[in-house]
Amino acid sequence: TISVPGIDTSWMLTTDSCGGFRQSTYHSSVYYAVSSYNIWDKSRYYYCPSGYHWACSEEGRKIFKHNSNWSGTRVYYSQCGWNRYIYRGVDRRYFRFRDSAT
C-alpha cells in the first residue's frame, strides 16, 4: 500500500513485479493502477497515489484520440508476473475511469 495521510490506496494490488502501478506504453502521462479485487464497486472512490489523479472518460478520449478503438499493447497481459490476464488466480481485464460508474 502506498501510504499518504488521508489517501486510502489499500484497494491497490501491490504484489506483482510492477507494484500494481504501471506506466502506459502508449502515453507517458498515463499510469494504470490495479485493484486487489476484480469486483467493481461503482459507489466507491478509488484513491490514486499522491501526485496522480483518477482520469475521467473525457480525459481518456483526449489522450487516446488517435487510437479510436483503444487497442494496442495490453497493459498487464502476461507481464509483471501475470499469466495472461490472471494474477494469483484472479482474472483482471478492465481499467476504469472516474466516471465509469455513471
Salt bridges, closest charged atoms under 4 A:
ASP8 OD2 - ARG44 NH2 3.93
GLU58 OE1 - ARG61 NE 3.26
GLU59 OE2 - HIS53 NE2 2.68
ASP91 OD1 - ARG93 NE 3.07
